[in-house]
Structures are given as structure tokens and as C-alpha cells.
């Protein structure tokens, strides 16, 4: 029997240079953020918030997974009609669908992104 010939798999307890690299999962193409957000404003903003002057950043690969993230800004109105001013959200896109959105926090990089109108 021949043993020890060839390379070990990526999880074998051998030096790194002898391991076969694990295949990296394919990354989906960047989504068209303008089209996606424009078609699904209700996925980003609460109903009744009447978003105006909607602007989006370029998509960035989500470092936590295979999807994408982007930042979205708009002028919003409260449910009682009071202006809320500019609000910014980070959206998470997976398989071409907005899967989540979160209001940004102080240390979020959305504050330094470049935005384009829809």
C-alpha cells in the first residue's frame, strides 16, 4: 500500500504548505442597488414614513458571508406627519433580495460612504 503520497486535505494536522486549500465559495455578482432599493422601498423603510430624496451607496461584499451590504439614506416622516430628517440604514442582500436592514450606529462606515440618488 502506498501511503503518505499526495497532499493532505485542508483540515489535516500537517504543515500548512502540505494542505490542499479548501475551495472558496463562489461570490455572487454585485446587485444593482438602485434597482433593488427602488423596487422594494418597503423592505428598507417603515410603511407610512414617506421616504424622499432616497440615496444609495455602492454594494460591498459582506465580510460575514456570501452576500452584499449597502447603505441607504432618505428623508423620512413619522407616522404623525412630523419630519424625522435624514435617516440612514445598512441593508443586507442575499441572492438578490434585501434580507435585513438596520439603522446605522455611530461607528458604522455608512457615515463616510458616497451616495447616489435613485
N, C-alpha and C positions, 0 to 999 in steps of 0.2 A: 504494500500500500504506500502510496505517496502522500505524505502529509507535510504541511508547512510550505507548500508551494503556492504561489499566488499572494494576493493581498487579503487582509482581514477586513471584515465589514466595519462600518463606521462606529459600532458600539463595542468592538473587541478591545480587550485590555492589552493593547500593544502600542508602541510609539505612534504618534500622530502620522508620521510620514509613511507608515506601512498601512494605514487605514484607507479604505475606499471612501471617498467623500459621499455623504448622503445626498441624494438628488434634491435640489431645491425645488419647492413647489412653484408652479408657474404663476406669474403675476398677471392679473387681468389688465387689459388696456385701460388707460385713464378714462374716466367717464366725462361726458360733455356736461359739465356742471351747470352751465347756463340753461341748457335744455331741460336737464333733470329737475333743477330747482323751479324753473318757470312752470313746468308741468305739474309739480307737486308742492306748491306753496303751503298747502295744508299739512304736509309732512314736517315742515320746518316751523311754521308759526301757528299759534293757537287760533282757533276759529274766532272770528269777531275782532281780531287785532288789526285788521285792515292794513297790511303791510304796503308801504310805498317806498320808492327810491331803493329798491332791492338791489344789492350788490354782492358779488361772489368773488372769492379768491380762487387761485388755481388749485387743482387737486394735488394732494401729496399722498404718497404711499403710506398707509397706516403701519407704523412700526410694530404694532401689536398683532398684526395678522396679514391677511392677503388683500384686504380691501383698501379703500381710499378715504381720506378726510378732506374737508374743505371748510372754509369759514363763510358765513352768510350774514350780511348786515341789512337792516331795514329800519325805517321809521315806523313805529307801531303806536297803536291807540289802545287804551284799556277798554274793558267791556262797558264802562260807563261813559266812554267817549273822551276821556282825558288823554292828551298826548303823553306817551311814555318816552319819547325821544328815540335816539338810535340804540338799537339792541343788536348784539352780536351773538351768533350761535356757531358751534362747531358741529358739522354734520358728519356722519359715518356712512359710507356707501359700500355695499357688498353686492356683488352680482348685478350691478346697475340699478340698485334700489336703495333709497335712503332708509337705513336700518335703525338709526338712532340720531338724536340731536341733543345737545347740551348747551346751556348758557355758559359762556366762557368765564374763566376765573382770571384773577389778576396776573398770574404768571403764564397765561396762555399766549402762544405765538400769534394768535389771530390779531393781536394789537399791532403787530408790525407787518402784516400781510398787505399786499397790493390788491385792490378790489376793482372789478369792472362791473358796470351796470348790466342788468339782464337785457 
